[in-house]
Amino acid sequence: MSPSFRFERRPELRAPVLVVAFQGWIDAGMAGAGAVSLLANQLPAARHFASLDLEDDLDSSQTRPQVRLRPDGSRRIDWPAVELMAGRHGPDVVVATGPEPSLRWQWFASEVVAVAQDLGVTRAFLLGGLPVPVSHRRSTEVRTSVSGRPEAVGISRLDYRGPTGAQTVVQHALGTAGIPAVALWAEVPNYVSGSPCPPAMRALLLALREYGALDVETGDLDELCDSYRERLEDQLTGRPEITALVEALDNAPDLPSGDELAAEIERYLRGK
């Protein structure tokens, strides 16, 4: 058991699947955090059972504690933490979610691995969102990267090199420890990547259902996805030059100037 996770109780689990999402730079469109929240809400009799305090591992100017009011009117400060809850959705499931730590990533990854081993986790899925120059009119693609047994998941993406996040560090640590770990990255239009993206959340849940055999439902997201796209189309009305840029993304997703186009579209859509 991880010495740093604080356990309220120990759940009885059989060969659980671990599903992880961290908030922050690695989660465009809040895709991973949103998908994990929806998954947690669907877990029958799900219960919180442990947490890892991140007070010493966060930049508080970027990830701030939250002030809440107790029933008696007094204030309480909730410090950021990674929370664990468990339930059953087909197989037993452990959900881990919280902010991406700012410091001590190797220590943090070792703590996640320790608690996963103690709980008997057999495989893990890590969810996130990638800001990509793609159109909101197209179906959302999910990229995968694999640690452990790549044949256990369909197509994998192994060619990325460059800056990464704590999620990838955790994925690598799980794979090194012998726990097959799959990262699922939903592509989010980077001109609206700062806002919640229901199509990306839905795509991640569908990928979890396909690859993880989890009995997740996505029906509640269908209407949200439709209204999301309608809202973006409404914001394009009367802006033919911006519409033309979106249509260019429709037809040529690998435009050399994709980042500049996305920045310009974002400014228009947000009225800046």
C-alpha positions in Angstrom: 0.0 0.0 0.0 1.2 3.5 -0.7 2.4 5.1 2.5 1.1 8.5 1.4 -2.5 7.8 0.3 -4.9 8.3 3.2 -7.4 5.4 3.4 -10.8 5.8 4.9 -11.6 2.1 4.2 -10.3 -0.7 2.0 -12.6 -1.7 -0.8 -13.1 -5.4 -1.7 -12.1 -5.6 -5.3 -11.4 -8.4 -7.8 -8.9 -7.6 -10.7 -10.0 -4.0 -10.9 -9.5 -1.6 -13.8 -7.8 1.7 -12.9 -9.1 4.8 -14.7 -7.1 8.0 -14.2 -7.6 11.6 -15.3 -5.6 14.7 -14.1 -6.8 18.3 -14.6 -4.6 20.9 -16.1 -2.3 21.4 -19.1 -2.8 17.7 -20.1 -6.6 17.9 -20.4 -7.7 20.1 -23.2 -11.5 20.7 -23.2 -11.6 19.1 -19.8 -12.1 15.9 -21.8 -10.5 13.4 -19.3 -11.8 15.0 -16.1 -15.3 15.3 -17.6 -15.3 11.7 -18.8 -14.1 10.4 -15.5 -16.7 12.4 -13.6 -19.5 11.0 -15.8 -18.0 7.5 -15.3 -17.9 7.9 -11.6 -21.6 9.1 -11.6 -22.5 5.8 -13.4 -20.7 3.5 -11.0 -23.4 1.7 -8.9 -22.8 2.1 -5.2 -19.5 3.9 -5.9 -17.7 5.1 -2.7 -14.8 7.3 -2.1 -12.1 5.4 -0.2 -8.7 7.2 -0.3 -6.9 10.4 -1.1 -3.4 11.8 -1.6 -2.8 15.3 -0.3 -1.0 17.4 -2.9 -0.5 20.6 -0.9 3.3 20.3 -1.0 3.3 19.4 -4.7 1.3 22.1 -6.3 1.9 25.7 -7.4 -1.0 27.3 -5.4 -1.0 30.3 -7.7 -2.0 28.0 -10.5 -4.1 25.4 -8.7 -5.8 27.0 -5.8 -7.5 25.5 -2.7 -11.3 25.9 -2.6 -13.3 27.7 0.2 -16.6 26.0 1.1 -19.3 26.8 3.6 -20.3 24.2 6.2 -24.0 23.9 7.1 -23.4 26.1 10.2 -22.1 28.9 8.0 -18.4 28.5 8.9 -15.8 28.2 6.2 -13.7 25.2 5.3 -10.7 25.1 3.0 -10.4 22.1 0.8 -6.8 21.5 -0.4 -6.2 19.9 -3.8 -5.8 16.1 -3.6 -6.0 13.1 -5.8 -9.2 11.2 -4.9 -9.9 7.5 -5.3 -13.3 5.9 -5.5 -14.4 2.4 -6.4 -17.4 0.6 -7.9 -18.4 -1.9 -10.5 -19.2 -1.2 -14.1 -18.8 -4.6 -15.7 -15.4 -5.3 -14.0 -14.5 -3.6 -10.7 -13.3 -0.1 -11.3 -11.0 2.3 -9.4 -11.3 5.9 -10.4 -8.5 8.3 -9.7 -8.8 12.0 -10.4 -7.4 15.3 -9.3 -5.1 18.1 -10.4 -1.8 17.4 -12.1 1.0 17.9 -9.5 3.5 20.6 -10.1 6.4 18.9 -8.4 7.9 15.4 -7.6 6.4 13.6 -10.5 8.6 10.5 -10.1 7.6 10.2 -6.4 3.9 10.8 -7.3 4.0 8.1 -10.0 5.6 5.6 -7.5 2.7 6.3 -5.1 0.1 5.6 -7.8 1.9 2.4 -8.7 2.1 1.3 -5.1 -1.6 1.8 -4.5 -2.5 0.1 -7.8 -0.4 -2.9 -6.9 -1.9 -3.1 -3.4 -5.4 -3.0 -4.9 -4.6 -5.7 -7.4 -5.1 -3.5 -10.5 -4.7 -5.6 -13.7 -4.8 -2.8 -16.2 -5.1 1.0 -16.3 -6.5 3.7 -18.6 -5.4 7.3 -18.5 -7.7 9.9 -20.1 -6.9 13.3 -21.4 -7.5 15.9 -24.1 -5.1 17.1 -26.8 -5.5 20.5 -28.4 -5.3 19.8 -32.1 -6.0 21.9 -35.2 -9.1 20.0 -36.2 -12.7 21.2 -36.9 -15.5 20.8 -34.4 -17.6 19.6 -37.3 -15.7 16.3 -37.6 -16.1 13.3 -35.4 -13.7 13.2 -32.5 -10.7 11.0 -32.9 -9.0 9.3 -29.9 -5.3 8.6 -30.0 -3.8 5.9 -28.0 -0.4 5.1 -26.5 0.4 1.9 -24.7 2.7 0.7 -22.0 2.9 -3.0 -21.2 1.0 -5.2 -23.7 0.3 -3.2 -26.9 -1.6 -6.1 -28.5 -4.3 -5.7 -25.7 -5.6 -2.5 -27.3 -6.1 -1.7 -31.0 -4.1 0.9 -32.8 -1.4 2.6 -30.7 0.6 5.8 -31.2 4.2 5.3 -30.3 6.0 8.1 -32.3 5.4 11.2 -30.1 8.5 12.9 -28.8 8.6 16.2 -26.8 7.2 17.8 -23.6 4.9 15.5 -21.6 2.8 15.6 -18.5 2.5 13.8 -15.2 -0.1 11.5 -16.8 2.5 10.0 -19.2 5.0 9.6 -16.3 2.4 7.6 -14.4 1.6 5.6 -17.4 5.2 4.7 -17.9 5.7 3.8 -14.3 2.6 1.5 -14.3 3.9 -0.2 -17.5 7.4 -0.6 -16.0 5.8 -2.2 -12.9 4.0 -4.8 -15.1 0.5 -3.2 -15.2 -0.5 -2.6 -18.8 -1.4 1.1 -19.1 -3.2 2.7 -22.0 -3.4 6.5 -22.5 -6.5 7.6 -24.4 -6.3 11.1 -25.8 -9.3 12.8 -27.3 -8.5 15.4 -30.1 -10.1 18.7 -29.1 -10.3 21.7 -31.5 -7.6 23.9 -30.2 -9.5 27.1 -30.9 -12.0 26.1 -28.2 -9.7 23.9 -26.0 -10.2 26.1 -22.9 -13.9 25.2 -22.7 -15.6 21.9 -21.8 -15.9 19.8 -24.9 -18.7 17.2 -24.6 -17.8 15.4 -27.9 -14.3 14.7 -26.5 -15.7 13.4 -23.3 -18.1 11.1 -25.2 -15.3 9.8 -27.4 -13.3 8.9 -24.4 -16.2 7.0 -22.8 -16.8 5.1 -26.0 -13.1 4.2 -26.1 -13.3 3.0 -22.5 -16.3 0.9 -23.4 -14.5 -0.6 -26.4 -11.0 -1.2 -24.9 -11.8 -1.6 -21.2 -15.1 -3.5 -21.5 -16.7 -1.0 -19.1 -20.5 -0.7 -19.3 -20.5 3.0 -19.7 -23.5 4.9 -21.2 -23.1 8.0 -23.3 -26.7 8.8 -24.1 -26.8 11.8 -21.7 -24.0 13.4 -23.7 -25.7 13.2 -27.1 -27.8 16.3 -26.6 -24.9 18.1 -25.0 -22.8 17.3 -28.1 -25.5 18.6 -30.5 -26.0 21.8 -28.5 -22.2 22.3 -28.3 -21.8 22.2 -32.1 -24.9 24.3 -32.6 -23.5 27.0 -30.3 -20.2 27.0 -32.2 -22.0 27.3 -35.5 -24.1 30.2 -34.1 -20.9 32.0 -33.1 -19.6 31.6 -36.7 -22.7 33.2 -38.2 -21.9 36.5 -39.9 -18.2 35.8 -39.8 -17.4 34.4 -43.3 -13.7 34.8 -42.9 -13.7 32.6 -39.8 -16.1 30.1 -41.4 -13.6 29.8 -44.2 -10.9 29.0 -41.8 -13.0 26.3 -40.1 -13.8 24.9 -43.6 -10.1 24.8 -44.3 -9.6 22.7 -41.2 -12.4 20.4 -42.4 -10.6 19.8 -45.7 -6.9 20.1 -44.7 -6.4 19.1 -41.1 -2.6 19.3 -41.4 -2.4 23.0 -42.4 1.1 24.3 -41.7 -0.3 27.3 -40.0 -2.8 25.4 -37.9 -1.8 27.0 -34.5 -2.1 30.5 -35.9 -5.4 29.7 -37.5 -6.7 28.2 -34.2 -5.5 31.3 -32.2 -7.3 33.6 -34.6 -10.5 31.6 -34.6 -10.4 31.4 -30.8 -10.2 35.2 -30.5 -13.2 35.6 -32.8 -15.4 32.9 -31.1 -14.7 34.4 -27.7 -15.4 37.9 -29.0 -11.9 39.2 -28.1 
